[in-house]
Structure formats: C-alpha cells, structure tokens
Amino acid sequence: MAAVGHSGIISIVFGVLLAALPHIGAFSIHPVPHRVLTPGQGRSFGHQVLPLDGARVLVGAPAEVGDGGRLFQCSVQSGECQKVQLEGNSTRTHIGMALARDGDITIACGPGSTHICDRNVYTNGVCVLLDPQLRTRQELMPGYQGCQRGPVDLVFLFDDSSSMSTSQFKAIRDFMVDVMEKLQNTSIHFGAVQFSDRVQTVFTLKEFAARPQPRELLQGLEQRGGLTDTFAAIGFVAKELFSEEAGARPGARRVLVMITDGDATDHDPKALDAAEERGIHRYVIGVGNNFNSPDTKRYLQQFASGPGFVKVLESFERLRGLFQELQARLYDIEGTTQLHSFHLEMCSSGISVDVIQGRRVTGAVGADNWAGGLLELLELQENETFVPNPHPKESRPEGYLGYALAGLRVPGRALVAAGAPRHLYVGGVVLFEVPETTGDWKVLQTLEGEQVGSYFGATLCALDQGGGTVALLVGAPSHYDGRWGGRVHLYRWEEDALHPSGQLYGAPGHPLGRFGASLATLGDLDGDNLPEVAVGAPLEDEERGAVYIFWGHPGGVELHPRQRLQGDMVALGRFFGQAVAGGLDLTGDGLADMAVGMEGHVVVMRSRPVLRVTTNLTFDPPVISTRGVDCSDVTIVTIVTLQLCLHRPGDLLTPVTFRVDVDPQRAQGRGEFGEGQRSWDGEMQPGLSCQSKELRVLPCLEDFVTPIRASVTIALPDRDPPGPILPPSTGPTWVEIPFEQNCGDDEVCEADLGVRVMLGDAAVLGVPSAELRVQLTVDNRREDAYKVALQVQHPPGVSYRWARASQASAPVPITCWDAQGAEGQPWGLSCNLSYPILRAGWQVMVEVTFDLQQNATWGKSVGLMATVSSENEPNITLGDNTKSWDVPVHFVLDLVASWQEDSTPHLNFTPPQPHNKTLRHHYRVELLRAPTPGSPKTQATPFVLLPQVLPHGVAVAAPQVQVDLGGPCVAVEPQLGDAVGQELNRSIAETCSTPHLRLFRCPPTQLTPGVPVGVTVSAALRPLPHSQGPAHSHFCSALWLTLVPPFLATPQFLRAQGVTEVELLWEVNPLPGYVGGGVGGLLLLLLIVLGLAKCGFFQRNYRERMEREGPEEGEGEGEESPPSGESPKEGDSPS
C-alpha cells in the first residue's frame, strides 16, 4: 500500500540493497553451457559428479573397463580431464558409483569387489579416501567376508510311511533336491535315509562326495509304506551314516534333518542318546495335519537338539519356502563367531556414501539376501558397524536398503535417511538416529511409496536452510501415471518427524522420463538465502534428458519448476541429468555453478548475477483536484507531473528499460501522456537515474474516488555475453495517485446513511413471469458518502431483473448483481449506489424488480432485509442502516370450474294436465396441477345461483345443491355473495329473465391435483294453474368458487353457467275440426251445384249445342283427321 506524504513521494523497494555487483548473489542457470568436459574415455563417464575446490570436478566412470571403474579429475578452466591413479582392490570395482566430501577428504566408493569361496562368488565394495590432491590416503573394504570354514555332513532322514500320499512324498523329494542343488558348491556333504517300520539308506556321504548329483542319487526313489519307527531310524543314522566307512569327515559338523508327518510308532530313548553322544545336530520338520495340536512342538522337541530346531508346516507345499531358514540354521550350526558371518557375502557395499556429522556411512544393498543394510566406515574393518534392515520380513525379497543415503543436520543429533527402493515392492525410506559413540542405531520413522515399482527412495537429498535440515526430498524415478514419468516427494522436518509436504513433477508428456533420477542442492541462486534444488530427468526428450530448477521456499522448495534445461540444447549425447551437483563456484565469478553428468560428458553451467533495482516514483501535486474531473468545470485542464528514479547499487554499466502504464487494469484509463497514450516507455542509461513526464487527467470521470494507479515495469536488455538479470520477484511496481476529498475543514468525511421501505404488493407464485417489486429510500443526512453499497437479502427462488434509482426525479447510477450467500444463509443482491459518491442531503428512491422462480418453496410470507453501507460512516450512526420486513406470498392455482354436458338440456310441459319434472345441472371443479411447494392445503368454497321461479308461471320447487363427498350446500341471503356472485346475478337476471334468484353456499372443499370434485344442482319444475302457453323460458344456474388467501386463480376459470330450455304446450281436441270441415265441404258443394244449374248445365240439348259450336269455331284451321285405323263415326261428315 503506497503511503502519501507531504511531498507526494511514493517509494517502493524490492529486496535488500547490496553493496556491489560481485556480491549480489545468483539466480537462474544460463542455458548455454560454460564448459563441456569430454575425456573420450567411455560412455559411463559422467555417472557421478562432485564439484571440488579450485574449479575442479571429480567425475565417476564406474564401468569404464571390464574389471572395474575409473575416477577423473577435470579442470573447468582448461577443460582437461586426467585419470585419478588408484591402487589395490579399487581398480577391480565399479569405483565412482558414489562420491562424497568430508572436509578436505574426498570419498569415492563402488561395489563389485569379488572373491570366490567354495566355488561361490562373494561380492562387497571398496571405498577410497582421497586427499585434497586426490591421492589415495586409505582404501577400505566395507562388509568384506572371508571364506566360510568348517565342513558340514548333513543327512536327510525322511518318512515314507503309509500315512502320506504319493504327491506328499514327492514334495519331500523335491525339497531335498532343492536344498542340495543350492548348497552344492559349499563345503556341505549330503546323505539320505528313508524310514517307516524299516530303515533304508538311499545314498551315503561318501557316495555324494564321489558323485554330487542329487537328482541322479535320488533317481528311482520309491515310497514303501508301513509304520513310523522314528526312534529306530535316528539310531540307525547315528551308527551307520555318521561313520568314517559311510564318508563322515573328521572335524565336520554333523547335521540330521528329519522330515516326518506323524507320531512315532516305537519308543527307544537310547537312540537319541546315541545321536547326542556323536554330536549330531538334529533339525526336525513336522508336516501335515497330524501336528496341529498345541503340544506338537513339545512332542517333536524330544527328537530335536533344542526348541529352536523344530519347524511345523501346515502342508507339504510349504516345504518350498523353507530353504532360507534352513540355510541360516546351517550357518548357525557351523559355529562361526565372526561378525555378520553369513549375511554380508553379497552385500555390494559402496553403492552409496554420505557423511553425517563426521560419520561415514555406505549402503550395503545385498546384505541379508538383498534386504540391505548400512555400514559405518572405520579405519579398522573389525570395528565397523553393520545396521541391518529393520524390516527384513517386510522387505524380503530384495528391499535394497542403502541404495541411497542422506544425512539430516538436526542440532545435537545425527540422523541418516536410507532409501530402500524395493521395500514392499513400492519402495521406502528408513530414518535412523545414529548414537553418539556406541550402541544400536535407532529407527525413528519409515516412509513408504505409493506405487509398485516406482523405486521410491532411489535418490535422496537433504535440504538445509538456516544451518539445519528443513526437508527431505525423496525421488521415485520409475513412478508412472500416463503423463509424468517419475516424481519427487517433499517431506518437511517438523516435530521430530518427516511430514508429507507436496510432490514435484516435471513437464507432462514424458511418461518414461525418470524424473527424480538425480537430486542436488545448488546453493542460493536468487539471493534470498534459500537454496535451490536441481532434479534430473535423464530419459526425457527421447533419452536426451533434462534438468529442472526449483526455487527455494521457507521450509522446502516451490512445487513448480522455474527453469527447465534441455539436454539437446546443451550438448550432443544422451542421459543429460543422470547426475547433478552444485553449490561451488566453478567458473571464477564468485557465483555458485552447476555440474550435470550425461553419457560420456559433464556439462558445467554457470549462474548469472542478479541486479536488484530500487524503483521510486514521485508525482506533483500530491492529490488531484476534482474540479476538473467531475464535469463542474470542463475548461480546467488537470496536469500531474510524474518522476521516475531507478537506483542500481554497484552497477554502473547496465541500462534499464522501463514502462509506466496508467490504469492498466481498466478498459478506459483516466489519464494520458499526450496524444492519447496511456503508456510511457523509456530507457535509463548508465549514469542517469531519473526522468520526468506530464500526465493529463481526463475530464468528466465516472470514478474520481479510487486513486489513479500507475504501474512501473523494468527490464534488462539482452546482450552477449549474458549480463545481469533481475530477481525472480521483480514485477510491476504500483503507485496510487489520489483524488482530493471535499470533507470540510477536518478533511474527514463522515456520512450518515439510512434506509426506509415502501410497502408494495404481495409476491405471487405459480404464474409465468412472476415478479416482486421492492421500493426503498436511501438517505444521506451528513457529508458525502463514498462507495455506497446497498444489499438486499432474500431467500432462494428470487433472481435480480433490473433496478433504477432517482434523486429529485433525476436518475442516479445504480449497478446490481446477484450474490449467493453462505450455506444455510439467505441469498442476496448487492448494488453500487451513486458510485463513487452519494452526495450529502440526498434522498434516493430505489426500485428493484426480482424474478420469482416457480419452484420456490416459501410459506405465507417471505422475509427481506435491506442494508446500506459506505466506506466512511462511523459506527455510531449505523442504527438505521438496516431494515427488515415481510412480504405476503400468494399462490396461483390452476383451478377450473365447468358445466358438464350430462346436465338436463330441455324440459317441456303440456297443460292442463301438468306434472313435476326434475332438472339437474352438473358442475365439475378440478385442480389441474399441484400448487407451489410450501403452500398450505388448497381449499375452495363453491357458491351456486339458481332461479326461484321461471317466467310464464313455472315454479321451481325443492332446489338442492350437493358437493361430492362434501355434504349439501345451504341457502343463504343473496347479499352474502361477493362481487362475482352479484355480477352473475345480474347476468342471469338479464339473460334468462329470472330476476328472483336463490344463493347456495357449499362447505369448503379440499382439492387434490388430478382428482375432480363434482357439484350437482337439482330442482323440480311445475307449471302453475294459471300458466298459459305455448311459451318458452330458460332455467339458468351459475357456480363460482371463492379462495381464501394466500391462494389466487384466474377469475374466468373460477365460474361456470348452465342453461336448460323449458317449453309450455296446450293439448288440441280434433272432433270440432272434423265436424266443421264436413259441414263446410257440403255447403261448398251445394253452392257449386246451384251455380251450374243456373248456367243451364243440366239442360238436355246443352251438350249437343256445345258439340256443334265446337267445329264452327275451328273453320279455316284445317280439320282434324281421325287417327289411323279409325273410321269416321256415324253422323260425321266425310272429308
């Protein structure tokens, strides 16, 4: 945070100033190698590297020649490498496999020293102590074992009685063959005797010595069956097999290994006395289910030499894994008293070496059948200390303890971490505490790997900070997860134990890269007094290799690499990074350098000096006047002069480039350096420390409360040869230029905000596009308020839509956004109101509209809370800054009322014999879908209107309204109906001409979604005696529903009407019609007759005259001929 002083100077300092460039420290490894050392002596050159004083590097080449390795001393200045002259056994070992320093003494070790005993090859290692000139001071052979002395005559006495099967007998034969073949090249001679109720020699000790072929000697072996005479068999072996005639050697240890599956069927204690007198060590193996009682071992001990010479196996298959125990027992029977006489023959010491507070320790991975262990190097071998694997059973086979070593520097204590990369097949690390003088090493902790075959513990590196060890790095180079090949585990030393603290990875895409195959601390490369760490990955980039640099961090290292050096960019060859070392100046520039081993080469890479620059930025005036930026006077031009000064301690030659950006984090800046430029670029030449530039502040700013921020970025130009670099922590320097604050004489603004609520409508759920409107008033009763924030807390189910604010009818800026609350807390809306300043005396009306989600789960009301705050309101006036209130909630129902078609559509009456007829109207009320969750139970009250009397004298009798499963409805006064009922009343009165209506109210009805409720209206209609017809009228009824808050529904769906047409008809008598019709017809006929008579129609000659008049009227028109075939009638004139 920049501090503003009277002069307006802001100073930002990076790091600690140093006096001169040669003492600045170091950071980063230059990717171009300083020197590539290539003696041309073979591919194993570079397997191990160790920087030495005098700009020298000791290089191990453990497999340069067929019978041993070599050491090379290389001068970094000249690039020449010379072979270190070695003597004695070291020339026949893989010397150079491990390198370490102990003061001015250099230690070089390697396994591979061999010698033959009884045709067996014993393998140990050699360590050479070299003086500062790398001349041999002493040669040590840790773990060396001489040849075993004392022959052993061993006779197998095995049971072939009838109690065992053929396969079990074969398992005994296979076990004997396995033991004899594995110990064939030792000083042990074998014999074999089988027994049941008879004893038979299979082959004697003499026969074995003449022909040591176990399979041939046991060829043709057959099971004979019978009882189990164990005592007789032991007596036979003691007298017959352990005799000079049978091949027993004078002075040889005599051993009897008896294998049986059942109790003895004879009893002769003298046979055991005979074996004891002849000094025969008896080892008894009981096999099978006959020995599953608690007294088994006690019974078998009578045949054995002691409690430790009895072994009980559950099955014959377990014989296969008994060899190692039998071998150890045979070595014990040999009676040798030499230290570690049988478990160091293949120790392969010298594979690793380290020095822990003056104690020199090497790893012996082959000890105890490759369980591994540690050997402390002493000048006299007989005084050396062997530390066995504390987990031999878990680590076997092949735990490889001692594969890697690292000493931990803990005040007042000596701790050693030993890697066992095959411990439990996932790898492990055992942490020991070394006693000050004598005594057993104490196991403090065991770390275990995570993946089978990862080789966790193959490399170790102790990380020291402040004079002590703070962490241990454990490599697992064979870890595989598909993207990364290898990893390094970081363990912090805290509270007397190592605790996991993260993992280091290389670049993805190298699943077989063996990241972590080498580890080393490089010293402080960036001047923060924390050492950096190098991690090798020799198989990355198609076996060209890579080295990663991790920065130091308090208590460890950063988990992500800061630099990756590629082998193909450094030198031609493979396996770059198979060895890494650093911490010494190898190039003569006073900076720590790094040596990297690869196949046939050693690459020396130098670090670069760090230039620490102090950046000072000043500006004048110290604050920006708001008169020219708040649009009050656009004629004012505001200028701020910036001055940048750079201080470079100890360096007078390196130019520094810089860039000053104004408001770089904003899309639109608030100042410019002329011609619209928001950046100032320049270069500070040597001898020049300060430059100035004018900054013009733009007018009419929206934000003139937040200071203008200017960032200063510096860089060093690239040059050849490479020069200094900036520290890794170098980043943009931020400077804030504040605006003035108009807060009175005390220059302290104190606001007094308050919030009031204008109660509005209820919240409605269950309809599309439902919304909730909130109206608030925010007051500021004192001085200007800065960065006013309005927060409205609401429950889930509400989302912000829009907001507006106004002051005295003028709009006020407001910006709002939804903000989810903590778990279990209400959600909220946050708004910036009148940003950045809410002026004194303002009353701002705020209206916020929310969208309501249809699935919101609320009760009958919902609580809201509004809070207003600012950066400059004292606590004493916060009492009215919060207001809480409840908004009622209404639930909209999808409720429909309808008239059913099965109602009575038509009725007619025929007086004067009228009779009653029943009319029914059926209505259905249905809730189409479930209401909004959280709402109370849904109920509706049906009301029904029906006429009391119809026009034309039709009476309505016995009206009834019935709700299904709800009971009858009762008649009430019409004025008890609501506005809907009155509207329906008017509609029926006008449409159906029935002004006199009766109102029924039904009991409240529980509604269930999808389950309709029926309402039935019934009445008896009868015409009154004075009714006259014909006439038509209508029986109209209406139903509507009323809902109790908080329920609402669409009004037009809550009502329904039904109509029945009613018709009055008279019955007609047909007899008067019939009589009247007959009389009328007779009168008409009489009139017709009288008329014809008057015309003379009935006279005699009337017809003839008519006939004569006919032809006369037809003259001139031609005469009609009679039809063909007809003759003229008599009297007619011929034509």
Beta strands, then each sheet from edge to edge (+ up, - down):
strand 1: 9-12
strand 2: 27-29
strand 3: 35-37
strand 4: 48-52
strand 5: 56-65
strand 6: 68-75
strand 7: 81-83
strand 8: 98-102
strand 9: 105-117
strand 10: 120-130
strand 11: 136-140
strand 12: 152-159
strand 13: 188-195
strand 14: 199-203
strand 15: 253-260
strand 16: 280-287
strand 17: 310-313
strand 18: 349-356
strand 19: 359-364
strand 20: 373-376
strand 21: 385-388
strand 22: 404-410
strand 23: 413-420
strand 24: 428-433
strand 25: 442-448
strand 26: 459-465
strand 27: 468-480
strand 28: 485-494
strand 29: 497-504
strand 30: 518-523
strand 31: 532-537
strand 32: 546-550
strand 33: 552-553
strand 34: 556-557
strand 35: 563-566
strand 36: 579-582
strand 37: 594-598
strand 38: 601-605
strand 39: 607-608
strand 40: 614-620
strand 41: 638-647
strand 42: 656-662
strand 43: 671-672
strand 44: 679-684
strand 45: 690-697
strand 46: 708-715
strand 47: 733-737
strand 48: 753-758
strand 49: 763-765
strand 50: 771-780
strand 51: 785-794
strand 52: 798-807
strand 53: 810-812
strand 54: 814-819
strand 55: 827-838
strand 56: 843-852
strand 57: 861-869
strand 58: 882-893
strand 59: 895-899
strand 60: 906-909
strand 61: 917-927
strand 62: 939-947
strand 63: 949-950
strand 64: 954-963
strand 65: 967-968
strand 66: 970-972
strand 67: 997-1001
strand 68: 1005-1006
strand 69: 1013-1023
strand 70: 1031-1043
strand 71: 1047-1049
strand 72: 1055-1064
sheet 1: 1+ 40- 41+ 45- 43+
sheet 2: 2+ 39-
sheet 3: 3+ 38- 37+ 36-
sheet 4: 4+ 5- 6+ 7-
sheet 5: 8+ 9- 10+ 11-
sheet 6: 14+ 13- 12- 15- 16- 17-
sheet 7: 18+ 19- 20+ 21-
sheet 8: 22+ 23- 24+ 25-
sheet 9: 26+ 27- 28+ 29-
sheet 10: 30+ 31- 32+ 35-
sheet 11: 33+ 34-
sheet 12: 44+ 42- 46+ 47-
sheet 13: 48+ 50- 56+ 52- 53+
sheet 14: 49+ 58+ 57- 51+ 55- 54+
sheet 15: 49+ 58+ 71+
sheet 16: 59+ 61- 69+ 64- 63+
sheet 17: 59+ 61- 69+ 64- 65+
sheet 18: 60+ 72+ 70- 62+ 67- 66+
sheet 19: 60+ 72+ 70- 62+ 68-
end
